[in-house]
Structures are given as C-alpha cells and as structure tokens.
Amino acid sequence: MGVEVTSPTIEGAFSDAAVALFGIMTDTSDFSPSESLEVSVSGEDPKSLLYSWLEELIFIFDTTSLVVVRADVADASFDPFTVRATLRGEKFDDQIHETRTGVKAITYHGMEISGEKGKFLLRYFVDI
C-alpha cells in the first residue's frame, strides 16, 4: 500500500506522512490528541531519514498503542538528516476503535522525497 503527501514545508510533509501512516491502521478521526511524546530520529540520507521516521512511529504504536493524530514537527533537516517532533494522540483500544490494515514495516521500494522551497513530496510504501 502506498502513501503520497505534499506540503509547502518539509516539516509539514513529515507531519502529514506520520498521520497518513496511522490512517492506514485505523480511523484517526475517532482519536483525540490527549497524550504527547517527544521523538527524534536521524538518517544517513533523505530516504533513510523518512524510513527511520516511519519505522519509529510503527515501533511506538507496537510498544505503546499510541495512535498519532498530530505530529508537530519542530525540525526536519537534511543537514544533518534529522527529524524532531512532538507526537500527539491517544492509545488504541480495539473495543472502541476501528481496526483497518495492520502495518508491519516500511519499504524502500518506490520511496521518493523531492521538493524545493514551497512544495515537498514524500512517497512511501508499507508492508502489510
């Protein structure tokens, strides 16, 4: 399954990519941003940064059940390759929340990061 997001800023693109990931797993409109978590990831190049970002989100969900409905990305940089953000969401409860498609991992297949000031595109595929 593939996801493509565009945003006027790289921070916005990383934020939208995070929320879209959780939209694959459940209906995020049923969640509130009642809990928060600080996160920081790094990579060796743009693609590994996006991969690390999304894998960290899957890890957080797998270990805490936190469904991210908002990612306040304070910094997404390609020099060095880092993303710092505050994740906001609510814990998943299968008794009250919709279960959609489980995401096992992110793949580099078809991954794309492009853009310049004013328009950024992130594309990624998940292993379900």
N, CA, C and O atoms as a Tinker XYZ file with bonds, in Angstrom:
   512  protein
     1  N      0.848000   -1.161000    0.000000    73     2
     2  CA     0.000000    0.000000    0.000000    64     1     3
     3  C      0.898000    1.230000    0.000000    63     2     4     5
     4  O      1.880000    1.285000    0.741000    81     3
     5  N      0.567000    2.213000   -0.825000    73     3     6
     6  CA     1.384000    3.396000   -0.944000    64     5     7
     7  C      0.716000    4.640000   -0.389000    63     6     8     9
     8  O     -0.509000    4.742000   -0.338000    81     7
     9  N      1.548000    5.581000    0.024000    73     7    10
    10  CA     1.095000    6.865000    0.558000    64     9    11
    11  C      1.906000    7.956000   -0.125000    63    10    12    13
    12  O      3.115000    7.826000   -0.313000    81    11
    13  N      1.213000    9.040000   -0.495000    73    11    14
    14  CA     1.895000   10.195000   -1.049000    64    13    15
    15  C      1.334000   11.435000   -0.379000    63    14    16    17
    16  O      0.119000   11.624000   -0.320000    81    15
    17  N      2.218000   12.275000    0.124000    73    15    18
    18  CA     1.806000   13.529000    0.749000    64    17    19
    19  C      2.595000   14.677000    0.125000    63    18    20    21
    20  O      3.745000   14.511000   -0.280000    81    19
    21  N      1.961000   15.831000    0.058000    73    19    22
    22  CA     2.644000   17.040000   -0.377000    64    21    23
    23  C      2.363000   18.136000    0.646000    63    22    24    25
    24  O      1.313000   18.162000    1.287000    81    23
    25  N      3.323000   19.027000    0.778000    73    23    26
    26  CA     3.197000   20.117000    1.739000    64    25    27
    27  C      4.102000   21.270000    1.310000    63    26    28    29
    28  O      5.098000   21.054000    0.620000    81    27
    29  N      3.763000   22.485000    1.713000    73    27    30
    30  CA     4.645000   23.610000    1.394000    64    29    31
    31  C      5.971000   23.586000    2.160000    63    30    32    33
    32  O      6.919000   24.268000    1.770000    81    31
    33  N      6.046000   22.801000    3.253000    73    31    34
    34  CA     7.285000   22.708000    4.027000    64    33    35
    35  C      7.673000   21.247000    4.211000    63    34    36    37
    36  O      6.821000   20.359000    4.176000    81    35
    37  N      8.951000   21.010000    4.404000    73    35    38
    38  CA     9.411000   19.646000    4.662000    64    37    39
    39  C      8.886000   19.159000    6.013000    63    38    40    41
    40  O      8.584000   17.976000    6.168000    81    39
    41  N      8.776000   20.056000    6.985000    73    39    42
    42  CA     8.222000   19.677000    8.294000    64    41    43
    43  C      6.775000   19.238000    8.144000    63    42    44    45
    44  O      6.359000   18.242000    8.735000    81    43
    45  N      6.012000   19.975000    7.358000    73    43    46
    46  CA     4.618000   19.604000    7.103000    64    45    47
    47  C      4.494000   18.279000    6.389000    63    46    48    49
    48  O      3.583000   17.503000    6.678000    81    47
    49  N      5.397000   18.005000    5.459000    73    47    50
    50  CA     5.371000   16.734000    4.733000    64    49    51
    51  C      5.644000   15.564000    5.683000    63    50    52    53
    52  O      4.966000   14.539000    5.606000    81    51
    53  N      6.623000   15.705000    6.570000    73    51    54
    54  CA     6.896000   14.642000    7.545000    64    53    55
    55  C      5.722000   14.472000    8.512000    63    54    56    57
    56  O      5.388000   13.350000    8.893000    81    55
    57  N      5.105000   15.570000    8.902000    73    55    58
    58  CA     3.934000   15.507000    9.769000    64    57    59
    59  C      2.788000   14.766000    9.085000    63    58    60    61
    60  O      2.190000   13.863000    9.669000    81    59
    61  N      2.489000   15.148000    7.856000    73    59    62
    62  CA     1.399000   14.507000    7.112000    64    61    63
    63  C      1.690000   13.031000    6.845000    63    62    64    65
    64  O      0.776000   12.206000    6.866000    81    63
    65  N      2.949000   12.696000    6.596000    73    63    66
    66  CA     3.325000   11.299000    6.372000    64    65    67
    67  C      3.051000   10.457000    7.609000    63    66    68    69
    68  O      2.637000    9.302000    7.505000    81    67
    69  N      3.285000   11.042000    8.781000    73    67    70
    70  CA     3.031000   10.330000   10.047000    64    69    71
    71  C      1.549000   10.061000   10.240000    63    70    72    73
    72  O      1.151000    8.931000   10.526000    81    71
    73  N      0.736000   11.089000   10.085000    73    71    74
    74  CA    -0.701000   10.943000   10.296000    64    73    75
    75  C     -1.291000    9.974000    9.266000    63    74    76    77
    76  O     -2.165000    9.174000    9.598000    81    75
    77  N     -0.817000   10.045000    8.022000    73    75    78
    78  CA    -1.299000    9.133000    6.979000    64    77    79
    79  C     -0.986000    7.676000    7.317000    63    78    80    81
    80  O     -1.791000    6.788000    7.036000    81    79
    81  N      0.165000    7.429000    7.910000    73    79    82
    82  CA     0.525000    6.066000    8.309000    64    81    83
    83  C     -0.520000    5.488000    9.258000    63    82    84    85
    84  O     -0.939000    4.341000    9.105000    81    83
    85  N     -0.936000    6.277000   10.228000    73    83    86
    86  CA    -1.921000    5.790000   11.196000    64    85    87
    87  C     -3.311000    5.693000   10.580000    63    86    88    89
    88  O     -4.141000    4.910000   11.042000    81    87
    89  N     -3.572000    6.485000    9.535000    73    87    90
    90  CA    -4.836000    6.381000    8.817000    64    89    91
    91  C     -4.992000    5.064000    8.084000    63    90    92    93
    92  O     -6.111000    4.640000    7.797000    81    91
    93  N     -3.882000    4.415000    7.780000    73    91    94
    94  CA    -3.940000    3.065000    7.188000    64    93    95
    95  C     -4.439000    2.070000    8.230000    63    94    96    97
    96  O     -5.181000    1.143000    7.904000    81    95
    97  N     -4.036000    2.263000    9.477000    73    95    98
    98  CA    -4.318000    1.308000   10.549000    64    97    99
    99  C     -5.695000    1.463000   11.183000    63    98   100   101
   100  O     -6.293000    0.479000   11.619000    81    99
   101  N     -6.205000    2.709000   11.239000    73    99   102
   102  CA    -7.472000    2.954000   11.927000    64   101   103
   103  C     -8.062000    4.282000   11.448000    63   102   104   105
   104  O     -7.403000    5.045000   10.741000    81   103
   105  N     -9.290000    4.544000   11.835000    73   103   106
   106  CA    -9.929000    5.826000   11.537000    64   105   107
   107  C     -9.451000    6.833000   12.569000    63   106   108   109
   108  O     -9.935000    6.852000   13.700000    81   107
   109  N     -8.501000    7.668000   12.174000    73   107   110
   110  CA    -7.885000    8.590000   13.132000    64   109   111
   111  C     -8.841000    9.693000   13.589000    63   110   112   113
   112  O     -8.551000   10.382000   14.568000    81   111
   113  N     -9.957000    9.875000   12.912000    73   111   114
   114  CA   -10.906000   10.913000   13.349000    64   113   115
   115  C    -11.581000   10.545000   14.670000    63   114   116   117
   116  O    -12.191000   11.403000   15.309000    81   115
   117  N    -11.480000    9.277000   15.086000    73   115   118
   118  CA   -12.047000    8.822000   16.355000    64   117   119
   119  C    -11.125000    9.068000   17.547000    63   118   120   121
   120  O    -11.484000    8.745000   18.679000    81   119
   121  N     -9.948000    9.632000   17.309000    73   119   122
   122  CA    -8.945000    9.806000   18.359000    64   121   123
   123  C     -8.767000   11.275000   18.711000    63   122   124   125
   124  O     -9.015000   12.160000   17.891000    81   123
   125  N     -8.338000   11.517000   19.931000    73   123   126
   126  CA    -8.030000   12.882000   20.349000    64   125   127
   127  C     -6.530000   12.987000   20.629000    63   126   128   129
   128  O     -5.883000   11.981000   20.921000    81   127
   129  N     -5.978000   14.191000   20.543000    73   127   130
   130  CA    -4.543000   14.380000   20.827000    64   129   131
   131  C     -4.293000   14.574000   22.318000    63   130   132   133
   132  O     -3.706000   15.576000   22.727000    81   131
   133  N     -4.741000   13.611000   23.137000    73   131   134
   134  CA    -4.699000   13.754000   24.591000    64   133   135
   135  C     -3.359000   13.371000   25.224000    63   134   136   137
   136  O     -3.086000   13.764000   26.358000    81   135
   137  N     -2.535000   12.624000   24.526000    73   135   138
   138  CA    -1.215000   12.240000   25.041000    64   137   139
   139  C     -0.151000   12.782000   24.099000    63   138   140   141
   140  O     -0.397000   12.966000   22.907000    81   139
   141  N      1.035000   13.035000   24.645000    73   139   142
   142  CA     2.122000   13.517000   23.793000    64   141   143
   143  C      3.419000   12.773000   24.101000    63   142   144   145
   144  O      3.622000   12.244000   25.194000    81   143
   145  N      4.272000   12.757000   23.106000    73   143   146
   146  CA     5.544000   12.056000   23.197000    64   145   147
   147  C      6.553000   12.780000   22.310000    63   146   148   149
   148  O      6.266000   13.071000   21.149000    81   147
   149  N      7.740000   13.070000   22.859000    73   147   150
   150  CA     8.822000   13.692000   22.093000    64   149   151
   151  C      9.601000   12.588000   21.374000    63   150   152   153
   152  O      9.862000   11.527000   21.942000    81   151
   153  N      9.966000   12.850000   20.128000    73   151   154
   154  CA    10.717000   11.862000   19.367000    64   153   155
   155  C     11.741000   12.578000   18.485000    63   154   156   157
   156  O     11.514000   13.688000   18.003000    81   155
   157  N     12.864000   11.908000   18.295000    73   155   158
   158  CA    13.915000   12.412000   17.422000    64   157   159
   159  C     14.524000   11.230000   16.684000    63   158   160   161
   160  O     14.858000   10.215000   17.295000    81   159
   161  N     14.667000   11.364000   15.365000    73   159   162
   162  CA    15.275000   10.295000   14.563000    64   161   163
   163  C     16.311000   10.910000   13.631000    63   162   164   165
   164  O     16.306000   12.112000   13.367000    81   163
   165  N     17.192000   10.055000   13.145000    73   163   166
   166  CA    18.206000   10.516000   12.202000    64   165   167
   167  C     18.382000    9.480000   11.104000    63   166   168   169
   168  O     17.935000    8.339000   11.224000    81   167
   169  N     19.035000    9.896000   10.045000    73   167   170
   170  CA    19.313000    9.011000    8.921000    64   169   171
   171  C     20.609000    9.408000    8.261000    63   170   172   173
   172  O     21.241000   10.392000    8.646000    81   171
   173  N     21.006000    8.631000    7.255000    73   171   174
   174  CA    22.240000    8.893000    6.529000    64   173   175
   175  C     22.000000    9.673000    5.243000    63   174   176   177
   176  O     22.930000   10.245000    4.674000    81   175
   177  N     20.748000    9.694000    4.787000    73   175   178
   178  CA    20.355000   10.403000    3.574000    64   177   179
   179  C     18.843000   10.637000    3.670000    63   178   180   181
   180  O     18.216000   10.151000    4.612000    81   179
   181  N     18.242000   11.365000    2.723000    73   179   182
   182  CA    16.811000   11.660000    2.841000    64   181   183
   183  C     15.913000   10.425000    2.959000    63   182   184   185
   184  O     14.995000   10.407000    3.779000    81   183
   185  N     16.169000    9.401000    2.154000    73   183   186
   186  CA    15.318000    8.205000    2.208000    64   185   187
   187  C     15.469000    7.458000    3.527000    63   186   188   189
   188  O     14.478000    6.999000    4.096000    81   187
   189  N     16.688000    7.334000    4.015000    73   187   190
   190  CA    16.857000    6.634000    5.292000    64   189   191
   191  C     16.253000    7.440000    6.438000    63   190   192   193
   192  O     15.829000    6.865000    7.441000    81   191
   193  N     16.210000    8.759000    6.302000    73   191   194
   194  CA    15.553000    9.585000    7.312000    64   193   195
   195  C     14.049000    9.332000    7.322000    63   194   196   197
   196  O     13.462000    9.145000    8.388000    81   195
   197  N     13.424000    9.323000    6.155000    73   195   198
   198  CA    11.994000    9.029000    6.079000    64   197   199
   199  C     11.713000    7.624000    6.593000    63   198   200   201
   200  O     10.748000    7.414000    7.329000    81   199
   201  N     12.544000    6.665000    6.213000    73   199   202
   202  CA    12.396000    5.286000    6.690000    64   201   203
   203  C     12.491000    5.233000    8.220000    63   202   204   205
   204  O     11.647000    4.615000    8.869000    81   203
   205  N     13.502000    5.871000    8.791000    73   203   206
   206  CA    13.685000    5.872000   10.251000    64   205   207
   207  C     12.498000    6.519000   10.954000    63   206   208   209
   208  O     12.046000    6.030000   11.989000    81   207
   209  N     11.999000    7.606000   10.401000    73   207   210
   210  CA    10.849000    8.325000   10.961000    64   209   211
   211  C      9.630000    7.399000   11.033000    63   210   212   213
   212  O      9.001000    7.267000   12.082000    81   211
   213  N      9.314000    6.773000    9.926000    73   211   214
   214  CA     8.121000    5.926000    9.865000    64   213   215
   215  C      8.293000    4.646000   10.685000    63   214   216   217
   216  O      7.349000    4.195000   11.334000    81   215
   217  N      9.469000    4.069000   10.661000    73   215   218
   218  CA     9.725000    2.871000   11.473000    64   217   219
   219  C      9.613000    3.189000   12.965000    63   218   220   221
   220  O      9.119000    2.370000   13.740000    81   219
   221  N     10.069000    4.371000   13.366000    73   219   222
   222  CA     9.949000    4.785000   14.764000    64   221   223
   223  C      8.473000    4.898000   15.156000    63   222   224   225
   224  O      8.092000    4.518000   16.263000    81   223
   225  N      7.655000    5.413000   14.256000    73   223   226
   226  CA     6.223000    5.526000   14.528000    64   225   227
   227  C      5.569000    4.155000   14.679000    63   226   228   229
   228  O      4.721000    3.963000   15.551000    81   227
   229  N      5.960000    3.212000   13.839000    73   227   230
   230  CA     5.438000    1.843000   13.958000    64   229   231
   231  C      5.883000    1.234000   15.283000    63   230   232   233
   232  O      5.093000    0.584000   15.968000    81   231
   233  N      7.150000    1.444000   15.643000    73   231   234
   234  CA     7.666000    0.937000   16.917000    64   233   235
   235  C      6.879000    1.516000   18.090000    63   234   236   237
   236  O      6.511000    0.790000   19.014000    81   235
   237  N      6.623000    2.818000   18.053000    73   235   238
   238  CA     5.854000    3.462000   19.125000    64   237   239
   239  C      4.462000    2.847000   19.220000    63   238   240   241
   240  O      3.988000    2.550000   20.317000    81   239
   241  N      3.809000    2.656000   18.085000    73   239   242
   242  CA     2.481000    2.038000   18.108000    64   241   243
   243  C      2.555000    0.618000   18.663000    63   242   244   245
   244  O      1.738000    0.235000   19.501000    81   243
   245  N      3.528000   -0.163000   18.199000    73   243   246
   246  CA     3.652000   -1.558000   18.638000    64   245   247
   247  C      3.956000   -1.683000   20.124000    63   246   248   249
   248  O      3.548000   -2.657000   20.756000    81   247
   249  N      4.664000   -0.715000   20.691000    73   247   250
   250  CA     5.069000   -0.822000   22.099000    64   249   251
   251  C      4.173000   -0.053000   23.063000    63   250   252   253
   252  O      4.120000   -0.381000   24.249000    81   251
   253  N      3.462000    0.972000   22.567000    73   251   254
   254  CA     2.636000    1.781000   23.471000    64   253   255
   255  C      1.175000    1.866000   23.063000    63   254   256   257
   256  O      0.347000    2.334000   23.845000    81   255
   257  N      0.838000    1.426000   21.859000    73   255   258
   258  CA    -0.509000    1.517000   21.269000    64   257   259
   259  C     -0.921000    2.954000   20.965000    63   258   260   261
   260  O     -2.101000    3.212000   20.727000    81   259
   261  N      0.027000    3.897000   20.967000    73   259   262
   262  CA    -0.302000    5.287000   20.677000    64   261   263
   263  C     -0.590000    5.467000   19.195000    63   262   264   265
   264  O      0.244000    5.148000   18.347000    81   263
   265  N     -1.784000    5.984000   18.890000    73   263   266
   266  CA    -2.160000    6.340000   17.528000    64   265   267
   267  C     -1.934000    7.842000   17.384000    63   266   268   269
   268  O     -2.561000    8.647000   18.072000    81   267
   269  N     -1.034000    8.202000   16.485000    73   267   270
   270  CA    -0.669000    9.603000   16.296000    64   269   271
   271  C     -1.695000   10.273000   15.384000    63   270   272   273
   272  O     -1.913000    9.846000   14.250000    81   271
   273  N     -2.318000   11.329000   15.902000    73   271   274
   274  CA    -3.276000   12.096000   15.104000    64   273   275
   275  C     -2.727000   13.471000   14.744000    63   274   276   277
   276  O     -3.291000   14.182000   13.912000    81   275
   277  N     -1.631000   13.830000   15.377000    73   275   278
   278  CA    -0.952000   15.077000   15.050000    64   277   279
   279  C      0.532000   14.920000   15.367000    63   278   280   281
   280  O      0.906000   14.446000   16.439000    81   279
   281  N      1.353000   15.319000   14.430000    73   279   282
   282  CA     2.802000   15.306000   14.636000    64   281   283
   283  C      3.301000   16.731000   14.445000    63   282   284   285
   284  O      3.355000   17.235000   13.323000    81   283
   285  N      3.660000   17.368000   15.538000    73   283   286
   286  CA     4.185000   18.732000   15.480000    64   285   287
   287  C      5.686000   18.640000   15.235000    63   286   288   289
   288  O      6.476000   18.528000   16.172000    81   287
   289  N      6.064000   18.689000   13.966000    73   287   290
   290  CA     7.467000   18.551000   13.586000    64   289   291
   291  C      8.149000   19.902000   13.770000    63   290   292   293
   292  O      7.879000   20.858000   13.043000    81   291
   293  N      9.029000   19.959000   14.746000    73   291   294
   294  CA     9.753000   21.198000   15.049000    64   293   295
   295  C     10.882000   21.422000   14.065000    63   294   296   297
   296  O     11.221000   22.560000   13.741000    81   295
   297  N     11.467000   20.318000   13.586000    73   295   298
   298  CA    12.615000   20.439000   12.691000    64   297   299
   299  C     12.720000   19.182000   11.852000    63   298   300   301
   300  O     12.697000   18.067000   12.373000    81   299
   301  N     12.836000   19.372000   10.552000    73   299   302
   302  CA    13.171000   18.287000    9.625000    64   301   303
   303  C     14.299000   18.837000    8.770000    63   302   304   305
   304  O     14.101000   19.766000    7.987000    81   303
   305  N     15.466000   18.267000    8.922000    73   303   306
   306  CA    16.655000   18.833000    8.297000    64   305   307
   307  C     17.390000   17.790000    7.475000    63   306   308   309
   308  O     17.416000   16.609000    7.823000    81   307
   309  N     17.988000   18.241000    6.379000    73   307   310
   310  CA    18.827000   17.360000    5.576000    64   309   311
   311  C     20.304000   17.663000    5.794000    63   310   312   313
   312  O     21.161000   17.143000    5.079000    81   311
   313  N     20.602000   18.510000    6.789000    73   311   314
   314  CA    21.989000   18.825000    7.113000    64   313   315
   315  C     22.109000   19.145000    8.594000    63   314   316   317
   316  O     22.067000   20.324000    8.945000    81   315
   317  N     22.256000   18.179000    9.476000    73   315   318
   318  CA    22.277000   16.734000    9.245000    64   317   319
   319  C     20.858000   16.196000    9.027000    63   318   320   321
   320  O     19.879000   16.929000    9.168000    81   319
   321  N     20.762000   14.931000    8.688000    73   319   322
   322  CA    19.473000   14.295000    8.396000    64   321   323
   323  C     18.790000   13.926000    9.711000    63   322   324   325
   324  O     19.044000   12.863000   10.278000    81   323
   325  N     17.916000   14.820000   10.189000    73   323   326
   326  CA    17.227000   14.611000   11.456000    64   325   327
   327  C     15.789000   15.096000   11.388000    63   326   328   329
   328  O     15.447000   15.980000   10.603000    81   327
   329  N     14.955000   14.496000   12.232000    73   327   330
   330  CA    13.577000   14.955000   12.445000    64   329   331
   331  C     13.349000   14.964000   13.943000    63   330   332   333
   332  O     13.613000   13.978000   14.631000    81   331
   333  N     12.850000   16.102000   14.445000    73   331   334
   334  CA    12.442000   16.224000   15.846000    64   333   335
   335  C     10.975000   16.620000   15.868000    63   334   336   337
   336  O     10.556000   17.515000   15.134000    81   335
   337  N     10.192000   15.949000   16.715000    73   335   338
   338  CA     8.761000   16.232000   16.735000    64   337   339
   339  C      8.132000   15.886000   18.072000    63   338   340   341
   340  O      8.673000   15.114000   18.864000    81   339
   341  N      6.972000   16.484000   18.295000    73   339   342
   342  CA     6.099000   16.103000   19.392000    64   341   343
   343  C      4.913000   15.387000   18.766000    63   342   344   345
   344  O      4.173000   15.960000   17.965000    81   343
   345  N      4.746000   14.133000   19.143000    73   343   346
   346  CA     3.631000   13.326000   18.639000    64   345   347
   347  C      2.465000   13.471000   19.595000    63   346   348   349
   348  O      2.640000   13.439000   20.813000    81   347
   349  N      1.278000   13.629000   19.041000    73   347   350
   350  CA     0.078000   13.752000   19.863000    64   349   351
   351  C     -0.952000   12.737000   19.388000    63   350   352   353
   352  O     -1.194000   12.574000   18.192000    81   351
   353  N     -1.552000   12.058000   20.368000    73   351   354
   354  CA    -2.543000   11.059000   20.011000    64   353   355
   355  C     -3.174000   10.420000   21.222000    63   354   356   357
   356  O     -3.154000   10.963000   22.327000    81   355
   357  N     -3.725000    9.270000   20.987000    73   355   358
   358  CA    -4.456000    8.522000   22.010000    64   357   359
   359  C     -4.154000    7.039000   21.822000    63   358   360   361
   360  O     -3.871000    6.590000   20.711000    81   359
   361  N     -4.216000    6.293000   22.905000    73   359   362
   362  CA    -3.944000    4.857000   22.826000    64   361   363
   363  C     -5.094000    4.128000   22.124000    63   362   364   365
   364  O     -6.269000    4.425000   22.341000    81   363
   365  N     -4.720000    3.176000   21.287000    73   363   366
   366  CA    -5.682000    2.362000   20.556000    64   365   367
   367  C     -6.365000    1.382000   21.508000    63   366   368   369
   368  O     -5.709000    0.740000   22.328000    81   367
   369  N     -7.668000    1.276000   21.392000    73   367   370
   370  CA    -8.456000    0.318000   22.166000    64   369   371
   371  C     -9.353000   -0.415000   21.182000    63   370   372   373
   372  O    -10.289000    0.172000   20.638000    81   371
   373  N     -9.075000   -1.698000   20.949000    73   371   374
   374  CA    -9.836000   -2.438000   19.943000    64   373   375
   375  C    -11.312000   -2.621000   20.300000    63   374   376   377
   376  O    -12.097000   -3.053000   19.456000    81   375
   377  N    -11.696000   -2.301000   21.524000    73   375   378
   378  CA   -13.103000   -2.373000   21.916000    64   377   379
   379  C    -13.890000   -1.157000   21.415000    63   378   380   381
   380  O    -15.108000   -1.233000   21.257000    81   379
   381  N    -13.202000   -0.040000   21.167000    73   379   382
   382  CA   -13.930000    1.162000   20.732000    64   381   383
   383  C    -13.421000    1.757000   19.416000    63   382   384   385
   384  O    -14.120000    2.563000   18.801000    81   383
   385  N    -12.221000    1.379000   18.973000    73   383   386
   386  CA   -11.662000    1.945000   17.751000    64   385   387
   387  C    -11.702000    0.934000   16.603000    63   386   388   389
   388  O    -11.605000   -0.277000   16.802000    81   387
   389  N    -11.847000    1.474000   15.415000    73   387   390
   390  CA   -11.879000    0.662000   14.198000    64   389   391
   391  C    -10.494000    0.103000   13.884000    63   390   392   393
   392  O     -9.493000    0.818000   13.938000    81   391
   393  N    -10.455000   -1.171000   13.559000    73   391   394
   394  CA    -9.221000   -1.793000   13.092000    64   393   395
   395  C     -9.274000   -1.858000   11.574000    63   394   396   397
   396  O    -10.221000   -2.393000   10.997000    81   395
   397  N     -8.256000   -1.313000   10.938000    73   395   398
   398  CA    -8.161000   -1.370000    9.479000    64   397   399
   399  C     -7.062000   -2.353000    9.101000    63   398   400   401
   400  O     -7.160000   -3.542000    9.405000    81   399
   401  N     -6.038000   -1.874000    8.451000    73   399   402
   402  CA    -4.959000   -2.728000    7.962000    64   401   403
   403  C     -3.743000   -2.615000    8.866000    63   402   404   405
   404  O     -3.285000   -1.511000    9.160000    81   403
   405  N     -3.223000   -3.742000    9.304000    73   403   406
   406  CA    -2.002000   -3.740000   10.105000    64   405   407
   407  C     -0.793000   -3.430000    9.239000    63   406   408   409
   408  O     -0.659000   -3.953000    8.133000    81   407
   409  N      0.075000   -2.586000    9.743000    73   407   410
   410  CA     1.306000   -2.231000    9.028000    64   409   411
   411  C      2.462000   -2.926000    9.723000    63   410   412   413
   412  O      2.704000   -2.718000   10.912000    81   411
   413  N      3.177000   -3.757000    8.966000    73   411   414
   414  CA     4.322000   -4.488000    9.523000    64   413   415
   415  C      5.604000   -3.675000    9.472000    63   414   416   417
   416  O      6.386000   -3.657000   10.423000    81   415
   417  N      5.807000   -2.999000    8.339000    73   415   418
   418  CA     7.081000   -2.309000    8.145000    64   417   419
   419  C      6.977000   -1.328000    6.992000    63   418   420   421
   420  O      5.998000   -1.314000    6.246000    81   419
   421  N      7.998000   -0.518000    6.865000    73   419   422
   422  CA     8.161000    0.404000    5.746000    64   421   423
   423  C      9.131000   -0.243000    4.768000    63   422   424   425
   424  O     10.023000   -0.989000    5.172000    81   423
   425  N      8.959000    0.041000    3.501000    73   423   426
   426  CA     9.880000   -0.489000    2.499000    64   425   427
   427  C     10.516000    0.666000    1.723000    63   426   428   429
   428  O      9.913000    1.730000    1.579000    81   427
   429  N     11.713000    0.455000    1.235000    73   427   430
   430  CA    12.369000    1.454000    0.399000    64   429   431
   431  C     11.818000    1.441000   -1.025000    63   430   432   433
   432  O     12.026000    2.390000   -1.781000    81   431
   433  N     11.119000    0.370000   -1.391000    73   431   434
   434  CA    10.568000    0.243000   -2.739000    64   433   435
   435  C      9.662000    1.431000   -3.063000    63   434   436   437
   436  O      8.706000    1.687000   -2.331000    81   435
   437  N      9.935000    2.140000   -4.114000    73   435   438
   438  CA     9.108000    3.242000   -4.561000    64   437   439
   439  C      9.182000    4.496000   -3.707000    63   438   440   441
   440  O      8.447000    5.454000   -3.949000    81   439
   441  N     10.060000    4.503000   -2.711000    73   439   442
   442  CA    10.168000    5.664000   -1.828000    64   441   443
   443  C     10.721000    6.849000   -2.614000    63   442   444   445
   444  O     11.649000    6.717000   -3.413000    81   443
   445  N     10.115000    8.019000   -2.359000    73   443   446
   446  CA    10.572000    9.224000   -3.034000    64   445   447
   447  C     10.464000   10.418000   -2.090000    63   446   448   449
   448  O      9.490000   10.569000   -1.353000    81   447
   449  N     11.477000   11.245000   -2.136000    73   447   450
   450  CA    11.475000   12.522000   -1.426000    64   449   451
   451  C     11.965000   13.548000   -2.430000    63   450   452   453
   452  O     13.081000   13.456000   -2.943000    81   451
   453  N     11.116000   14.526000   -2.700000    73   451   454
   454  CA    11.533000   15.557000   -3.636000    64   453   455
   455  C     10.925000   16.883000   -3.219000    63   454   456   457
   456  O      9.970000   16.944000   -2.445000    81   455
   457  N     11.497000   17.916000   -3.745000    73   455   458
   458  CA    10.923000   19.219000   -3.468000    64   457   459
   459  C     11.943000   20.313000   -3.388000    63   458   460   461
   460  O     13.158000   20.114000   -3.425000    81   459
   461  N     11.379000   21.458000   -3.279000    73   459   462
   462  CA    12.154000   22.667000   -3.094000    64   461   463
   463  C     11.282000   23.600000   -2.282000    63   462   464   465
   464  O     10.124000   23.286000   -2.005000    81   463
   465  N     11.807000   24.709000   -1.908000    73   463   466
   466  CA    11.065000   25.649000   -1.067000    64   465   467
   467  C      9.669000   25.892000   -1.659000    63   466   468   469
   468  O      9.530000   26.313000   -2.807000    81   467
   469  N      8.651000   25.617000   -0.853000    73   467   470
   470  CA     7.280000   25.859000   -1.288000    64   469   471
   471  C      6.488000   24.619000   -1.667000    63   470   472   473
   472  O      5.258000   24.661000   -1.657000    81   471
   473  N      7.158000   23.503000   -2.005000    73   471   474
   474  CA     6.426000   22.290000   -2.342000    64   473   475
   475  C      7.321000   21.058000   -2.162000    63   474   476   477
   476  O      8.321000   20.880000   -2.858000    81   475
   477  N      6.923000   20.219000   -1.205000    73   475   478
   478  CA     7.669000   18.995000   -0.921000    64   477   479
   479  C      6.751000   17.799000   -1.090000    63   478   480   481
   480  O      5.575000   17.854000   -0.731000    81   479
   481  N      7.284000   16.730000   -1.633000    73   479   482
   482  CA     6.550000   15.484000   -1.834000    64   481   483
   483  C      7.279000   14.350000   -1.139000    63   482   484   485
   484  O      8.491000   14.196000   -1.285000    81   483
   485  N      6.530000   13.553000   -0.377000    73   483   486
   486  CA     7.053000   12.309000    0.217000    64   485   487
   487  C      6.157000   11.187000   -0.254000    63   486   488   489
   488  O      4.932000   11.288000   -0.187000    81   487
   489  N      6.773000   10.106000   -0.734000    73   487   490
   490  CA     6.027000    8.921000   -1.147000    64   489   491
   491  C      6.686000    7.716000   -0.492000    63   490   492   493
   492  O      7.910000    7.583000   -0.494000    81   491
   493  N      5.855000    6.840000    0.069000    73   491   494
   494  CA     6.383000    5.623000    0.684000    64   493   495
   495  C      5.364000    4.510000    0.568000    63   494   496   497
   496  O      4.177000    4.746000    0.340000    81   495
   497  N      5.852000    3.293000    0.728000    73   495   498
   498  CA     5.010000    2.105000    0.688000    64   497   499
   499  C      5.195000    1.326000    1.984000    63   498   500   501
   500  O      6.286000    1.284000    2.553000    81   499
   501  N      4.105000    0.709000    2.437000    73   499   502
   502  CA     4.158000   -0.079000    3.652000    64   501   503
   503  C      3.979000   -1.554000    3.328000    63   502   504   505
   504  O      3.323000   -1.924000    2.354000    81   503
   505  N      4.571000   -2.371000    4.161000    73   503   506
   506  CA     4.404000   -3.823000    4.094000    64   505   507
   507  C      3.271000   -4.178000    5.049000    63   506   508   509
   508  O      3.351000   -3.920000    6.250000    81   507
   509  N      2.211000   -4.776000    4.496000    73   507   510
   510  CA     1.053000   -5.102000    5.336000    64   509   511
   511  C      0.918000   -6.595000    5.561000    63   510   512
   512  O     -0.005000   -7.036000    6.246000    81   511
